[in-house]
């Protein structure tokens, strides 16, 4: 990639314009770089994203969703990725982003890794300014002081990123419970308030919603949250929205009725912002069992039975996951919800297969030739590998 160039009024600024210090993240001077040549389709997509002055138009996700809601047949979709952990992973992710950008997702997001903050920021800049897809940056409270959070917000703002997903975050590695960082926040609610107080309405702020309540909420013997715990979780979600969150993306689920009930329950207590379902395509048994265990997700008996009969056949599991994901999405779309968010876990084929089954993407673009970005991807790959060590 293009060494993470960032478009500004003065040209292209390298994302080398920041570094990590003991106090957090800091800005520094950048260098000028030439914008790469684009192919025909890429030029067309780029023109759509430029205003009359030739500056890149960035949009809040909520604006796109609100605009789409006025169109009778428009369905939006988006993808989630996590930063690479290995050299091979870096190469694969960059090539995947290049291919996935051809399908013009409404947005995509990148998770925050507290142990590799610079890598998360680097990937966000690539996704926003190289692939020209509006990017949502995850931001968590885990091991993050307020000063470090402010530096991160300053950096993504300088990159033209206008969307953040405010999360409390998981407990630090090796700990069972979340512990507030020294000089940090203890909840996503605090983070939402801080972003709004510090940056006004510049950022579109998204928060997480939990159709089966947050995993920390006490469970009954059947694995479902207690009624009191579920209601308290809904009230807390409303507090996040009242504090300035404009959009909710849900945790994964496999019982569509639970999701639809959650949406209705939110509306009943006055949560009126868009609620986007988080779709997790099953691609292998190990990942499925790990994620559903971590998230304390209810698995309908018919899904358990279907997977049990094919658990040793990876290809059959993947095919079933695509079928199941397609049916879940069809039911959701049938209830008038027109935005889908896919937890890709950095795998493209299951998500693309579901989108093709739904008629939302063209098979021609799935098999399109490589873009003109290959030399830039090689340069970006080299930089990411140096960061990974």
N, C-alpha and C positions, 0 to 999 in steps of 0.2 A: 504494500500500500504506500501511499504518498507520504510516508513519515508523519502521518497524522496531521495533515494540513488543515488549518482552520480558516474559513473565509471571514474576512473582516472588511471594513471600509478601506483598509490600506493594503489589501492583498491577501496572501496566504501565509498564515503564521504557524510555524511548527509547534506541535504539542510538546516539544521539548521545553515549552514555556512554563513548566512547573517542575518541582521536585519535592521529595519528602524530606522533612527535617524532624528533629525530635519534637518540635512544637506542632507538627502537622504538615500541611501541604502549603507550599508557597509558590508564587508566580515569579517568573524571571523573563528576560527578553527572549524573543523568538527570531527566526530567520525567515527570509522570503523564499518562496518556492513557486515554481511554475505549475500551473494547473494542467493535469494530464489531458491528452486528446481523448475524446469520447466517440463511441460508435453511434450508428444512426438511432437505435432505440434508446441508448443512454442519453443522447443529445435531446431527444424528445422529452424524456422524463425530466431532464435538467431544466428545459424551458418551462415546463409546468411548475417548477419550483422556484422560478425567478420572478421578482416583481418588475415593474417598469424601469427601475433604475439598474436592473441587472444584479441586485442583491438577492441572496437566497432567502426564500420565504420560509420561516419556521412557524410551526403552528402548535398550539396546545392540543393535546389529544382530546380534551373535552370539547374543543371547538369542532374538531372533525366529527366526533360522535353526534353532537347536536345538529350539525349540518346534514349528516346522513339520515338522521331520524325524520327529516322532512321529505326525504325521497322514498317513495313507496317500496321499491325493490332493491335498495342498496344495502348490502351486507359488508361490514368491515371485519377484517381479521388482523391479528398481530402475533408476534413471536417473542418468546423469552429465550435468552442465551446466558451462559455463564462464561467468565474469562477462562482461557485455556490454562491447563496445568503443565503441559509438556510441549516440547518442540513439535511433535507430530500433531498434537491437538491444535496448536497455533496455525499450522498450515491448513489443516482441515477446516477450522472455523472460518478463516479468511476466505477460502474458496466457497464455503457454504454460504456465507453472507453475500458474496458476489452473485451466486445463483439465486438466492432467495430474494434479493432486492429486485430481480426482474418481475416478481409477482406483485410489486407495489403494495406491500402491507401498509396499513394505516399508520403503524408505528411498530417499533420493536424495543425491547428493553434489555438491559444488561445488569446482572446481579452484582452486588457489592461484596467484595472479599476483604475483610478487615486486615488480613495478613498480606494483602497485595493491593493496597489502595491505588497505587500509581497504575497498575495494570488495568484495573477497572476503569479508571479515568481515560487511559489510553484507548481502550476498546470503545468507550462511549464516544470519543472524538472521531474515531474511525467510522463508526456506524452512522453518526450524524453528518459528518462533513466529507467523507470519502464516498460512501454509498448513497448519500442524499436521502436517507430515510429518517423521519423524525424519531428521535431516540428518547427513551425514558430511563433515567438513571436511578437505580435503587440506592437508597441511603438509609443506613441503620444506625442504631445507638450503640451497638456492640463495640466495646473498647474504643469509643470515639468521644473525645472531649468536644465541648462546644466550639472551641477554637478550630479544631480539626474539621468539624462539620462546616463551619463558616468558610474555611479555605476551600473545601470541596465544592461548596455552592458557588463560590467566586470563580473557580476554575470552569465548572460546567456552564456558568453564565457567560463567561468569556468565549466559550466554544459555540455559543448560540443555542445551547440546549435549554428548552423551556419546560421540561417535564420531569418530575421526580416522583418516585414511589417511596413514601415515608413509612418505615418499618421500625419496630423495636429491635428486631434481629434475634438470632438464636443465642443461647448461652455460649460463653467462650468455650473453646475446645477443652474437653476434660472436665467440664462442670455440668451439673444437672439443672441448675437454675440460673436465670439471667441475673447478672450483677451490674449495677450501674457503674459506668466508668467514672473515674475521678474527674470532676469538672464536666460531666456529661449529663445526658438525659436518661430517665428511667422508663420512658414510654414513647410510643409513636405519637400519642396525643401531644406530648411536650414538643416533639419534633415538628409536627404540623403547625403548632402555635408559633414556634420560633421562625420557621420559614416564612410564614405570613407576616409576622412582625418585622422581620429583617428585610424582606424583599417585596412586600405588598402583593400585587397580583401578577408579578412577572412570571412566576412559575405556575404551571398547572400541577396541582398536588393530588396525587392518587394515594389511596390507602387500601389495605387488605381487608377483605370480609371473609368470614368463616361460616359457611352454611351449616357446619356441624359443631360450631363454636371453636374457639382457639384451643389448640391441644393442651394448654395449661388448665383448662376448665375441667373440674372433676367429672368423672364418668359414672354412669350406672353400670350394673352388672352386664347389661346388653351392649356395652361399649358406647352408647349414646350419651351426650351430655345431660346433666340434670336439668330439669325445667328451669330452676332458678339460675343455674349457671348460664344456660342459653340466653335467657332474658337479660341477664346482666351484661353478657357479651354484646347483645344488640344495642343496649343503652350506651355502652362504651363506644360502639361504632358510630352511633348518632353524635356523640360528643366530638369525635374526630371530624365528622362532616360539618357540624356546627362551628368548629374551630377553623374551617377553611378548606377542607378536602372537597374536591369537586367530582371525584370519580372513585368507584370501588371496583377492584378486581378480586374475584373470589379465589379461595384455596381450591385445590382439585377436589373433585367429587365423582362418584360413579352411580349414585342414585339421583336421577334427574328430578324426581319428586321432592327430594330434600332441598335441592337448589331452588326450585320454583316456590316451595313453601318459604324459604329464606327470603326471597325477593318480596313475597307478599307480606311477610312479617316486618320487613324493613319499611315497606310503604305504610303499614298500619301505625307505626310509631313516628312517622313523619320524615323518614329518610327518602328524599325524592330524587337524588342524583342518579345518573346511570349506574347500573350494576352489571359488570362484564363477567361472564362465566369463564373460569380457568379450566381449560381442557387439557387433560394429560393422556396422550396416546400411549397405550401399552405397547412397548416394543420388546420387552423381555421380562421373564418372571422375576429375576433378581431385583431389577429396578422397580417393578411394580410393588413387590412385597416390602421393599425398603421404604418407598415413599408413602405407601398407605399406612405403614406402621408408625413412621415419624409424624404423620399428619393426623393419625387416629381416624382414618377414613372408613366409613361403613361400606362393606362390599356386599351388594345384593346376592342372595343365595344362587341365583341363576348364573351370575358371572363367576362365582367361586366354582360351581359345578363345571361350567364350560372350560375354565382354565385348568382345572384338575385333570381333565381328560386329555389335555394336550401339553401339559407342563414340560415334558421332555422333548418337545418338538418346537424349536425356536421359530422356524418359519411359520408354523401353524399359530403360535402365540402372536406373532407379529400381524398375521392376516386377521386374526380375531380382534386384535387391538384396533386395527383400522376399521373393521366392520362396526365394532362397538362405538368407537369415537364418532363415526358417521351417523349412527342412529341417535346418539346423545345429542349431537349438533342439530339434527333434523327436528327432534322434539323441542329443543330450545328455540330454534328459529320459528317453529310452528306456534309458539306462544308469544310471538311478536318481539323477541329480543334479537337485535340485528348486529351484534358485535361479539366476536369470538376471540379469546386469547389462548394461544397454544403454548404449553410448557414443553418446548422441544427437547430439552436436555441435550442440546447441540446435535440432534439427529433430525435430518430433513425429510426422509422418505415417508415415515408414517404421517406426518402433518400434511405433506403435499398430497399424499394419496387421499386423505380425508377431504381436503379442499377440492380435489378433482372430482371425487364422488358427489360432492355438494354442488358441483358446477360453478365454483367460485374462481377457479384458475384454469388457464389454458394448458393442455398437454404439450402444445408446441413450445411454450416457454420453459417447461420442465426439461426438455431435451435440447434446449438452445445451445449454440456453440459458445465457447469461452468468450468473455468480454474483452474489451481492449485494456482492461486494468491490470493485466498479468504482470507487467514489469513493476508496477507500483505495489502489487501484492507481494512480490518477491522482496522488495525493499522493506515493506512493513513487517513481513515475516521475520526478516533478519533482526529487526529492532525488537520485536516481541521476544524472540529467542534470547537476546542479550538480557532482557529484563527477567526472563525466567531463570537464567543462569545455566 
